[in-house]
Amino acid sequence: MLDTETPLIEARGIVKIFGSLRANDGIDLKIMPHEIHALLGENGAGKSTFVKILYGLLQPNEGQLLWEGQPIHLARPAAARAIGIGMVFQHFSLFDNLSVSENVALAQPPGTRLRDVEEKIAAVSAAYGLPLEPRRPVHTLSVGERQRIEIVRCLMQNPKLLILDEPTSVLTPQEADQLFVTLQRITGEGRAVLYISHRLEEVKRLCQTATVLRHGKLVAACDPRQETAASLARMMVGADVAKIEHGRLANASGPVRLELKGLSLAPEDLHGTPLRDIALQARGGEIVAIAGVAGNGQGELFAAISGERAAGSSEAVKIDGKPSGALDITQRRRLGAAFVPEERLGHAAAPRMTLSQNTLLTGHATNGLVSYGMVDMGKASREAADISKVFDVRKGKPDPEAGSLSGGNLQKFVVGREMLREPKVLVVNQPTWGVDAGAAALIRQALIDLSRRGAAVIVISQDLDEIFEVADHIAVIHDGRLSPPEPVAAMSLEKIGLLMGGSGHAH
């Protein structure tokens, strides 16, 4: 039996080099049995590289791993799984058209009977409080239920160490609470959990130890329960993170800038979500946040407001009182609306185009960058430089390709590109998804400031901390239906969680 003083896994001096970048630079870390250990850091700090080494997806250039006190070499994920390391990735790998048990069976040895898989799913589900119906098709499940499949599939391999990457980013508060109970049950059996999250209050509540990375180096190790969220953020960033100044309004008195009325829309694909009689008003001077678990119609709603898809009628979408449901995205921009989609690379920005060229993607219609069919590249370059300066976009050369920027810097660029137009209406989907604390604070403050200058801002977000930080009113989308917006003061985590789960929506 393993001595509880011996680390389950230990990393000594782990170095990983990609070209001239030292993604991991001499990292030491110990994870003990019974422990939930947080791994913290900004985007680009080296967390993903490090856990890929622990899971055998990458091999270090220098350093050593020890498992239960013995040196090991993990040449591939199968070797990691064989000794007892399991990992649940942030992005699920499930086939929508297969059932729960069929998806799980794909990870089982050849020849395993589906009936045996179903029985094992039922046993593991019951033991760890992760209810699943083995024969349900995956496309009928919520995101939280899909995550359960990934965790159950992992637990069926009987791991001693479970690595979880941003596990609550797609869960309702109630589902997150249930996950925490499950993790405590797992560690109570002597297993360990390595927990990667940017939600610092959650880390304080759940984890006994935290290791903090910055620029590939280990900069701190602490007991997060003895820290504040601000002190943890300071360790991650290396400086104090700007405090958001809100000056929240009880009631916006500006004109109705965006109105949705009877907005219904069939999905474009088999597993999309239909929009069902959406109604919403957003006034100048306010931020209306739309909360919801991923996959409940957020993408379809963004497409309908932005003009990427035409609404059923012109009256279903009004911008500054003008019927706009039948207008395309360029026509809506000319009415003073601006849009930031969720996927920054490929949707908001073209990766192989420079930043100045990317300003043309939305600025061609409204910023005077194109005149009589001629592109003014000098003006586009100046605009890209202005965006970079105002929004602190850090880059290696004056006009790099969009794809060369880090996720946080590209997000600041695409948000800044739309905001510098001073739009009357801004709709932004997941404004700080996957960006570090410093970039998130800058973007959130800019959204508040834009609204206070008279714009109506719609923020579609899964991050409830973000929603409470920026919103004046909150609505919740579930299964394509939108709850009536309510003032922030009237909303609680519990109430939002119930709405996110479908309770309280009219059917």
RODO-2510 file (C-alpha; in nm, 4 decimals, decimal comma):
residues 507
     n   res          X          Y          Z
     1     m     0,0000     0,0000     0,0000
     2     l     0,1265     0,3499    -0,0883
     3     d     0,2580     0,5574     0,2023
     4     t     0,0395     0,8689     0,2282
     5     e     0,3615     1,0735     0,2626
     6     t     0,4765     0,9596    -0,0828
     7     p     0,3476     1,1776    -0,3680
     8     l     0,1163     0,9999    -0,6092
     9     i     0,2971     1,1815    -0,8894
    10     e     0,5972     1,4106    -0,8743
    11     a     0,7459     1,6309    -1,1454
    12     r     1,1107     1,7367    -1,1130
    13     g     1,2592     2,0114    -1,3276
    14     i     1,0227     1,9632    -1,6224
    15     v     1,1349     2,1586    -1,9302
    16     k     0,9486     2,1672    -2,2632
    17     i     1,0827     2,3719    -2,5534
    18     f     0,9018     2,4618    -2,8765
    19     g     1,1514     2,6371    -3,1049
    20     s     1,2704     2,9397    -2,9067
    21     l     0,9843     2,9180    -2,6535
    22     r     1,0386     2,7494    -2,3176
    23     a     0,6756     2,6570    -2,2545
    24     n     0,7723     2,4805    -1,9290
    25     d     1,0890     2,6009    -1,7609
    26     g     1,2019     2,3793    -1,4720
    27     i     0,8659     2,2962    -1,3119
    28     d     0,8525     2,1001    -0,9847
    29     l     0,5192     1,9736    -0,8547
    30     k     0,3913     1,7066    -0,6140
    31     i     0,0361     1,5724    -0,5976
    32     m    -0,0558     1,3681    -0,2898
    33     p    -0,3229     1,1001    -0,2463
    34     h    -0,6586     1,2409    -0,1202
    35     e    -0,5668     1,5854    -0,2621
    36     i    -0,7477     1,8229    -0,4989
    37     h    -0,4567     2,0236    -0,6406
    38     a    -0,5217     2,3378    -0,8471
    39     l    -0,3020     2,4372    -1,1409
    40     l    -0,3368     2,8111    -1,2049
    41     g    -0,1961     3,0569    -1,4557
    42     e    -0,2815     3,3004    -1,7322
    43     n    -0,3246     3,1918    -2,0928
    44     g     0,0164     3,0955    -2,2216
    45     a     0,1538     3,0269    -1,8723
    46     g     0,2333     2,6647    -1,9637
    47     k    -0,0547     2,4778    -1,7928
    48     s    -0,1752     2,2904    -2,1016
    49     t     0,1789     2,1884    -2,1983
    50     f     0,2456     2,0585    -1,8471
    51     v    -0,0698     1,8463    -1,8189
    52     k    -0,0090     1,7053    -2,1681
    53     i     0,3278     1,5848    -2,0369
    54     l     0,1569     1,4272    -1,7343
    55     y    -0,0879     1,2516    -1,9682
    56     g     0,1759     1,1306    -2,2172
    57     l     0,0667     1,3544    -2,5051
    58     l     0,4031     1,5337    -2,4962
    59     q     0,7462     1,4309    -2,3732
    60     p     0,9658     1,6764    -2,1801
    61     n     1,3038     1,7929    -2,3119
    62     e     1,4433     1,7797    -1,9592
    63     g     1,3294     1,6645    -1,6166
    64     q     1,1720     1,3568    -1,4677
    65     l     0,8331     1,2201    -1,3620
    66     l     0,7932     0,9863    -1,0654
    67     w     0,4811     0,7763    -1,0039
    68     e     0,4391     0,6518    -0,6478
    69     g     0,8097     0,7233    -0,5947
    70     q     0,9345     0,5379    -0,9046
    71     p     1,0702     0,7068    -1,2224
    72     i     0,8406     0,6685    -1,5233
    73     h     0,8427     0,7523    -1,8940
    74     l     0,5021     0,8197    -2,0513
    75     a     0,5478     0,7719    -2,4249
    76     r     0,1773     0,8014    -2,5040
    77     p    -0,1612     0,8503    -2,3294
    78     a    -0,2179     0,4735    -2,3207
    79     a     0,0904     0,4441    -2,0962
    80     a    -0,0499     0,7116    -1,8642
    81     r    -0,3883     0,5389    -1,8466
    82     a    -0,2204     0,2030    -1,7808
    83     i    -0,0578     0,3268    -1,4582
    84     g    -0,3705     0,5115    -1,3409
    85     i    -0,3785     0,8633    -1,4902
    86     g    -0,7072     0,9776    -1,6450
    87     m    -0,7913     1,3098    -1,8070
    88     v    -1,1164     1,4890    -1,8920
    89     f    -1,0530     1,7572    -2,1521
    90     q    -1,2335     2,0913    -2,1684
    91     h    -1,3658     2,0110    -2,5174
    92     f    -1,5576     1,6848    -2,5214
    93     s    -1,4936     1,4091    -2,7760
    94     l    -1,8378     1,2560    -2,8191
    95     f    -2,0403     1,1421    -3,1194
    96     d    -2,3820     1,3101    -3,1088
    97     n    -2,5614     1,0381    -3,3034
    98     l    -2,4413     0,7537    -3,0779
    99     s    -2,5836     0,6585    -2,7405
   100     v    -2,4078     0,7122    -2,4069
   101     s    -2,2996     0,3474    -2,3859
   102     e    -2,1850     0,3385    -2,7500
   103     n    -1,9632     0,6418    -2,6888
   104     v    -1,8169     0,4826    -2,3769
   105     a    -1,7664     0,1481    -2,5553
   106     l    -1,5316     0,3164    -2,8029
   107     a    -1,2750     0,3513    -2,5208
   108     q    -1,3101    -0,0129    -2,4088
   109     p    -1,0951    -0,3080    -2,5220
   110     p    -1,2024    -0,4715    -2,8501
   111     g    -1,4695    -0,7356    -2,8039
   112     t    -1,6297    -0,5740    -2,4979
   113     r    -2,0072    -0,6394    -2,5036
   114     l    -2,2350    -0,3352    -2,5063
   115     r    -2,4482    -0,4907    -2,2314
   116     d    -2,1395    -0,5122    -2,0057
   117     v    -2,0595    -0,1468    -2,0795
   118     e    -2,4145    -0,0444    -1,9873
   119     e    -2,3935    -0,2330    -1,6577
   120     k    -2,0591    -0,0763    -1,5728
   121     i    -2,1867     0,2736    -1,6578
   122     a    -2,4824     0,2173    -1,4262
   123     a    -2,2537     0,0964    -1,1435
   124     v    -2,0042     0,3858    -1,1734
   125     s    -2,2856     0,6411    -1,2148
   126     a    -2,4505     0,5219    -0,8950
   127     a    -2,1243     0,5031    -0,6974
   128     y    -2,0175     0,8589    -0,7776
   129     g    -2,3508     1,0409    -0,8043
   130     l    -2,3268     1,0961    -1,1814
   131     p    -2,6671     0,9851    -1,3150
   132     l    -2,6699     0,8737    -1,6790
   133     e    -2,9091     0,6783    -1,9002
   134     p    -2,6830     0,4440    -2,1026
   135     r    -2,9184     0,4198    -2,4009
   136     r    -2,9920     0,7913    -2,4433
   137     p    -2,8570     0,9461    -2,7674
   138     v    -2,5905     1,2049    -2,6835
   139     h    -2,7556     1,4786    -2,8925
   140     t    -3,0521     1,4764    -2,6501
   141     l    -2,8313     1,5490    -2,3458
   142     s    -2,7401     1,8772    -2,1807
   143     v    -2,3764     1,9886    -2,1725
   144     g    -2,3596     1,8951    -1,8045
   145     e    -2,4805     1,5434    -1,8828
   146     r    -2,2223     1,5152    -2,1604
   147     q    -1,9500     1,6055    -1,9155
   148     r    -2,0737     1,3236    -1,6900
   149     i    -2,0134     1,0795    -1,9771
   150     e    -1,6511     1,1945    -2,0031
   151     i    -1,5978     1,1617    -1,6264
   152     v    -1,7698     0,8215    -1,6057
   153     r    -1,5706     0,6979    -1,9059
   154     c    -1,2557     0,8081    -1,7248
   155     l    -1,3568     0,6565    -1,3890
   156     m    -1,4292     0,3223    -1,5559
   157     q    -1,0521     0,2970    -1,6093
   158     n    -1,0127     0,3163    -1,2282
   159     p    -0,7611     0,6067    -1,2279
   160     k    -0,5619     0,7077    -0,9236
   161     l    -0,5096     1,0603    -1,0644
   162     l    -0,7872     1,2467    -1,2465
   163     i    -0,6927     1,5598    -1,4465
   164     l    -0,9809     1,8022    -1,5105
   165     d    -0,9442     2,1003    -1,7474
   166     e    -1,1915     2,3872    -1,6775
   167     p    -1,4601     2,1381    -1,5672
   168     t    -1,7262     2,3903    -1,4573
   169     s    -1,7069     2,6273    -1,7541
   170     v    -2,0177     2,4633    -1,9076
   171     l    -2,2140     2,3810    -1,5911
   172     t    -2,4977     2,5471    -1,4032
   173     p    -2,4153     2,6383    -1,0404
   174     q    -2,6192     2,3395    -0,9231
   175     e    -2,4328     2,1023    -1,1590
   176     a    -2,1015     2,2474    -1,0371
   177     d    -2,2040     2,1808    -0,6757
   178     q    -2,2812     1,8194    -0,7691
   179     l    -1,9432     1,7871    -0,9408
   180     f    -1,7671     1,9104    -0,6249
   181     v    -1,9445     1,6414    -0,4206
   182     t    -1,8285     1,3813    -0,6726
   183     l    -1,4673     1,5040    -0,6603
   184     q    -1,4653     1,4896    -0,2810
   185     r    -1,5987     1,1337    -0,3024
   186     i    -1,3185     1,0447    -0,5449
   187     t    -1,0430     1,1908    -0,3254
   188     g    -1,1985     1,0287    -0,0184
   189     e    -1,1016     0,6947    -0,1747
   190     g    -0,7343     0,7953    -0,1800
   191     r    -0,7342     0,9143    -0,5405
   192     a    -0,6112     1,2633    -0,6366
   193     v    -0,7434     1,5348    -0,8687
   194     l    -0,5429     1,7930    -1,0637
   195     y    -0,7868     2,0783    -1,1194
   196     i    -0,7302     2,3475    -1,3849
   197     s    -0,9626     2,6470    -1,3548
   198     h    -0,9697     3,0256    -1,3900
   199     r    -1,2575     3,0462    -1,1391
   200     l    -1,0668     3,1443    -0,8291
   201     e    -1,3538     3,1398    -0,5782
   202     e    -1,4170     2,7819    -0,6874
   203     v    -1,0486     2,6940    -0,6351
   204     k    -1,0588     2,8462    -0,2849
   205     r    -1,3648     2,6399    -0,1998
   206     l    -1,2478     2,3076    -0,3407
   207     c    -0,8683     2,2737    -0,3462
   208     q    -0,6164     2,2086    -0,0693
   209     t    -0,3085     2,3112    -0,2704
   210     a    -0,2481     2,5433    -0,5661
   211     t     0,0528     2,5659    -0,7964
   212     v     0,0797     2,8877    -0,9997
   213     l     0,2626     2,9138    -1,3336
   214     r     0,3646     3,2328    -1,5121
   215     h     0,5512     3,2459    -1,8454
   216     g     0,6385     2,8780    -1,8148
   217     k     0,7891     2,9055    -1,4674
   218     l     0,6547     2,7996    -1,1293
   219     v     0,6080     3,1245    -0,9351
   220     a     0,4044     3,0216    -0,6309
   221     a     0,2624     2,7281    -0,4369
   222     c     0,0059     2,7919    -0,1651
   223     d    -0,3016     2,6785     0,0220
   224     p    -0,5751     2,8614    -0,1756
   225     r    -0,8084     2,8452     0,1244
   226     q    -0,5765     3,0931     0,2989
   227     e    -0,5744     3,3342     0,0006
   228     t    -0,8214     3,5769    -0,1526
   229     a    -0,9292     3,5649    -0,5168
   230     a    -0,7384     3,8933    -0,5617
   231     s    -0,4162     3,7532    -0,4132
   232     l    -0,4392     3,4412    -0,6331
   233     a    -0,4935     3,6610    -0,9399
   234     r    -0,1918     3,8713    -0,8389
   235     m     0,0240     3,5573    -0,8277
   236     m    -0,0977     3,4580    -1,1744
   237     v    -0,0523     3,7986    -1,3390
   238     g     0,2423     3,9355    -1,1426
   239     a     0,0569     4,2580    -1,0650
   240     d    -0,2772     4,3720    -0,9253
   241     v    -0,5653     4,3091    -1,1645
   242     a    -0,7643     4,6257    -1,2353
   243     k    -1,0840     4,6511    -1,0324
   244     i    -1,3961     4,6950    -1,2440
   245     e    -1,5692     5,0328    -1,1996
   246     h    -1,9380     4,9905    -1,2720
   247     g    -2,1696     5,2552    -1,1277
   248     r    -2,4635     5,0215    -1,1861
   249     l    -2,7913     5,1720    -1,3006
   250     a    -3,1254     5,0761    -1,1495
   251     n    -3,3054     5,1690    -1,4715
   252     a    -3,1652     5,2722    -1,8068
   253     s    -3,3415     5,5832    -1,9329
   254     g    -3,1989     5,5840    -2,2840
   255     p    -3,3911     5,4985    -2,6005
   256     v    -3,4591     5,1356    -2,6954
   257     r    -3,1622     5,0605    -2,9191
   258     l    -3,2299     4,6910    -2,9815
   259     e    -3,5671     4,5184    -2,9734
   260     l    -3,6455     4,1531    -3,0370
   261     k    -4,0120     4,0600    -3,0698
   262     g    -4,1550     3,7171    -3,1529
   263     l    -3,8163     3,6024    -3,2823
   264     s    -3,8473     3,2366    -3,3792
   265     l    -3,6011     3,0531    -3,6010
   266     a    -3,5544     2,6901    -3,6982
   267     p    -3,2006     2,5513    -3,6512
   268     e    -2,9695     2,5210    -3,9506
   269     d    -2,8439     2,1743    -3,8593
   270     l    -2,9859     1,8525    -3,7163
   271     h    -2,8661     1,9126    -3,3588
   272     g    -2,9091     2,2908    -3,3454
   273     t    -3,1513     2,4667    -3,1115
   274     p    -3,4618     2,6424    -3,2466
   275     l    -3,5299     2,9935    -3,1164
   276     r    -3,8784     3,0139    -2,9656
   277     d    -4,0630     3,3465    -2,9493
   278     i    -3,7696     3,5500    -2,8140
   279     a    -3,8566     3,8943    -2,6745
   280     l    -3,5994     4,1459    -2,5465
   281     q    -3,5446     4,5202    -2,5182
   282     a    -3,2049     4,6807    -2,4600
   283     r    -3,1797     5,0545    -2,3953
   284     g    -2,8939     5,2896    -2,4534
   285     g    -2,6821     5,3111    -2,1394
   286     e    -2,7332     4,9533    -2,0176
   287     i    -2,5764     4,6108    -2,0432
   288     v    -2,8155     4,3185    -2,0752
   289     a    -2,6396     3,9883    -2,0076
   290     i    -2,7766     3,6606    -2,1382
   291     a    -2,6721     3,3619    -1,9268
   292     g    -2,7102     2,9970    -2,0181
   293     v    -2,5406     2,6614    -2,0481
   294     a    -2,3696     2,6120    -2,3844
   295     g    -2,5873     2,4692    -2,6589
   296     n    -2,9177     2,6299    -2,5593
   297     g    -2,9487     2,8649    -2,8561
   298     q    -2,6773     3,1238    -2,7888
   299     g    -2,5152     3,0788    -3,1300
   300     e    -2,8498     3,0860    -3,3084
   301     l    -2,9515     3,4017    -3,1190
   302     f    -2,6260     3,5782    -3,2078
   303     a    -2,6698     3,4835    -3,5750
   304     a    -3,0281     3,6159    -3,5776
   305     i    -2,9362     3,9498    -3,4147
   306     s    -2,6241     4,0033    -3,6261
   307     g    -2,7865     3,9232    -3,9590
   308     e    -2,5782     3,6144    -4,0293
   309     r    -2,9219     3,4551    -4,0542
   310     a    -3,2333     3,6448    -4,1600
   311     a    -3,5145     3,6414    -3,9045
   312     g    -3,8639     3,5234    -3,9919
   313     s    -3,9924     3,8813    -4,0268
   314     s    -3,8500     4,2325    -4,0509
   315     e    -4,0250     4,3292    -3,7265
   316     a    -3,8605     4,0472    -3,5274
   317     v    -3,5386     4,2517    -3,4944
   318     k    -3,5332     4,6305    -3,4635
   319     i    -3,2182     4,8420    -3,4430
   320     d    -3,2867     5,1962    -3,3223
   321     g    -3,6527     5,1477    -3,4099
   322     k    -3,5832     5,0364    -3,7681
   323     p    -3,7174     4,6923    -3,8711
   324     s    -3,4003     4,4922    -3,9433
   325     g    -3,4945     4,1240    -3,9399
   326     a    -3,4557     4,0916    -4,3167
   327     l    -3,1354     4,2995    -4,3418
   328     d    -2,7939     4,1423    -4,3888
   329     i    -2,5017     4,1960    -4,1511
   330     t    -2,3522     4,4864    -4,3492
   331     q    -2,6853     4,6711    -4,3563
   332     r    -2,7228     4,6232    -3,9801
   333     r    -2,3712     4,7593    -3,9249
   334     r    -2,4681     5,0698    -4,1222
   335     l    -2,7526     5,1220    -3,8746
   336     g    -2,4924     5,1482    -3,5980
   337     a    -2,4718     4,7876    -3,4744
   338     a    -2,1513     4,5919    -3,4113
   339     f    -2,0987     4,2232    -3,3420
   340     v    -1,8287     4,0070    -3,1812
   341     p    -1,8827     3,6316    -3,2383
   342     e    -1,7704     3,3608    -2,9971
   343     e    -1,5057     3,2021    -3,2183
   344     r    -1,2316     3,4595    -3,2551
   345     l    -1,0100     3,2687    -3,4990
   346     g    -1,1893     3,1843    -3,8212
   347     h    -1,5143     3,3681    -3,7446
   348     a    -1,4151     3,7055    -3,5964
   349     a    -1,0702     3,7129    -3,7591
   350     a    -0,8995     3,5459    -4,0553
   351     p    -0,5842     3,3790    -3,9165
   352     r    -0,3615     3,4260    -4,2252
   353     m    -0,4528     3,7929    -4,2721
   354     t    -0,2668     4,0730    -4,0938
   355     l    -0,4376     4,2839    -3,8290
   356     s    -0,4745     4,5762    -4,0710
   357     q    -0,6363     4,3448    -4,3259
   358     n    -0,8649     4,2111    -4,0525
   359     t    -0,9949     4,5611    -3,9828
   360     l    -1,1495     4,5450    -4,3320
   361     l    -1,3676     4,2465    -4,2419
   362     t    -1,6093     4,4668    -4,0483
   363     g    -1,4825     4,8186    -4,1258
   364     h    -1,5340     4,8078    -4,5025
   365     a    -1,8981     4,9091    -4,4635
   366     t    -1,8750     5,1807    -4,1994
   367     n    -1,5228     5,3106    -4,1394
   368     g    -1,4385     5,4654    -4,4741
   369     l    -1,1729     5,2030    -4,5410
   370     v    -1,3140     5,1369    -4,8887
   371     s    -1,4035     5,4175    -5,1286
   372     y    -1,5216     5,3650    -5,4871
   373     g    -1,3969     5,0080    -5,4724
   374     m    -1,0467     5,1071    -5,3580
   375     v    -0,9073     4,9925    -5,0211
   376     d    -0,7249     5,2568    -4,8162
   377     m    -0,4599     5,0320    -4,6577
   378     g    -0,2883     5,3295    -4,4950
   379     k    -0,6062     5,4075    -4,3040
   380     a    -0,6542     5,0368    -4,2208
   381     s    -0,3004     5,0211    -4,0804
   382     r    -0,3589     5,3321    -3,8675
   383     e    -0,6855     5,1854    -3,7395
   384     a    -0,5167     4,8560    -3,6459
   385     a    -0,2464     5,0542    -3,4632
   386     d    -0,5110     5,2570    -3,2765
   387     i    -0,6938     4,9391    -3,1682
   388     s    -0,3652     4,7861    -3,0489
   389     k    -0,2778     5,0966    -2,8482
   390     v    -0,6154     5,1521    -2,6817
   391     f    -0,6737     4,7838    -2,6043
   392     d    -0,3138     4,6923    -2,5149
   393     v    -0,2812     4,4309    -2,7915
   394     r     0,0684     4,2857    -2,7453
   395     k     0,2373     4,1630    -3,0610
   396     g     0,5849     4,0795    -3,1885
   397     k     0,5803     4,3142    -3,4890
   398     p     0,3710     4,6137    -3,6019
   399     d     0,1244     4,4257    -3,8253
   400     p     0,1362     4,0512    -3,7618
   401     e    -0,1013     3,7849    -3,8887
   402     a    -0,4014     3,7413    -3,6582
   403     g    -0,3188     3,3749    -3,6063
   404     s     0,0176     3,4625    -3,4487
   405     l    -0,1423     3,6425    -3,1518
   406     s    -0,2234     3,4735    -2,8228
   407     g    -0,5929     3,4098    -2,7589
   408     g    -0,6212     3,6974    -2,5118
   409     n    -0,4511     3,9502    -2,7386
   410     l    -0,6585     3,8485    -3,0416
   411     q    -0,9761     3,8783    -2,8324
   412     k    -0,8751     4,2308    -2,7266
   413     f    -0,8190     4,3152    -3,0938
   414     v    -1,1546     4,1868    -3,2233
   415     v    -1,3466     4,3485    -2,9353
   416     g    -1,1533     4,6732    -2,9818
   417     r    -1,2132     4,6724    -3,3572
   418     e    -1,5897     4,6860    -3,2977
   419     m    -1,5822     4,9226    -2,9986
   420     l    -1,3686     5,1941    -3,1575
   421     r    -1,6517     5,2477    -3,4062
   422     e    -1,8592     5,3726    -3,1094
   423     p    -2,1592     5,1584    -3,2102
   424     k    -2,5087     5,2294    -3,0810
   425     v    -2,5625     4,8539    -3,0335
   426     l    -2,2913     4,6001    -2,9479
   427     v    -2,3644     4,2265    -2,9287
   428     v    -2,0751     4,0175    -2,7996
   429     n    -2,0781     3,6388    -2,7544
   430     q    -1,8456     3,5062    -2,4792
   431     p    -1,6389     3,8290    -2,4525
   432     t    -1,3633     3,6863    -2,2305
   433     w    -1,3800     3,3132    -2,3116
   434     g    -1,0381     3,1616    -2,2419
   435     v    -0,8567     3,4911    -2,1784
   436     d    -0,6466     3,5739    -1,8734
   437     a    -0,7501     3,7903    -1,5786
   438     g    -0,5789     4,1073    -1,7007
   439     a    -0,7310     4,0935    -2,0508
   440     a    -1,0716     4,0012    -1,9076
   441     a    -1,0700     4,3052    -1,6766
   442     l    -0,9775     4,5375    -1,9661
   443     i    -1,2526     4,3988    -2,1923
   444     r    -1,5209     4,4060    -1,9218
   445     q    -1,4394     4,7646    -1,8258
   446     a    -1,4519     4,8677    -2,1931
   447     l    -1,7993     4,7112    -2,2280
   448     i    -1,9231     4,9053    -1,9248
   449     d    -1,7686     5,2295    -2,0483
   450     l    -1,9254     5,1894    -2,3946
   451     s    -2,2693     5,1388    -2,2420
   452     r    -2,2277     5,4462    -2,0249
   453     r    -2,1591     5,6491    -2,3393
   454     g    -2,5100     5,5579    -2,4579
   455     a    -2,4767     5,2246    -2,6350
   456     a    -2,6959     4,9213    -2,5682
   457     v    -2,4651     4,6277    -2,4984
   458     i    -2,5755     4,2643    -2,5127
   459     v    -2,3331     4,0222    -2,3481
   460     i    -2,3949     3,6508    -2,4111
   461     s    -2,1848     3,4611    -2,1583
   462     q    -2,1561     3,1302    -1,9723
   463     d    -1,9369     3,2921    -1,7044
   464     l    -2,1630     3,3915    -1,4157
   465     d    -1,8838     3,5859    -1,2418
   466     e    -1,8532     3,7954    -1,5569
   467     i    -2,2279     3,8437    -1,5829
   468     f    -2,2612     3,9731    -1,2268
   469     e    -1,9597     4,1984    -1,2809
   470     v    -2,0842     4,3793    -1,5938
   471     a    -2,4624     4,3443    -1,6218
   472     d    -2,7410     4,5856    -1,5363
   473     h    -3,0097     4,3302    -1,6304
   474     i    -2,9851     3,9518    -1,6693
   475     a    -3,1897     3,7153    -1,8854
   476     v    -3,1363     3,3398    -1,9185
   477     i    -3,1612     3,1320    -2,2357
   478     h    -3,2673     2,7672    -2,2120
   479     d    -3,3709     2,5423    -2,4993
   480     g    -3,4133     2,8409    -2,7296
   481     r    -3,6382     3,0347    -2,4881
   482     l    -3,5367     3,3581    -2,3149
   483     s    -3,6528     3,4545    -1,9674
   484     p    -3,7595     3,8178    -1,9094
   485     p    -3,4573     4,0337    -1,8143
   486     e    -3,4418     4,1233    -1,4449
   487     p    -3,2228     4,3738    -1,2577
   488     v    -2,9019     4,2241    -1,1215
   489     a    -3,0155     4,2992    -0,7665
   490     a    -3,3175     4,0705    -0,8177
   491     m    -3,1050     3,7761    -0,9371
   492     s    -2,9068     3,5216    -0,7351
   493     l    -2,6804     3,2339    -0,8369
   494     e    -2,9501     2,9914    -0,7282
   495     k    -3,2210     3,1653    -0,9326
   496     i    -3,0019     3,1853    -1,2424
   497     g    -2,9027     2,8207    -1,1998
   498     l    -3,2660     2,7121    -1,1885
   499     l    -3,3431     2,9133    -1,5026
   500     m    -3,0360     2,7684    -1,6755
   501     g    -3,1716     2,4238    -1,5974
   502     g    -3,5129     2,5037    -1,7447
   503     s    -3,7130     2,5871    -1,4306
   504     g    -3,9211     2,9006    -1,4654
   505     h    -3,9264     2,9221    -1,8466
   506     a    -4,2650     2,9240    -2,0136
   507     h    -4,3203     2,6171    -2,2317
***
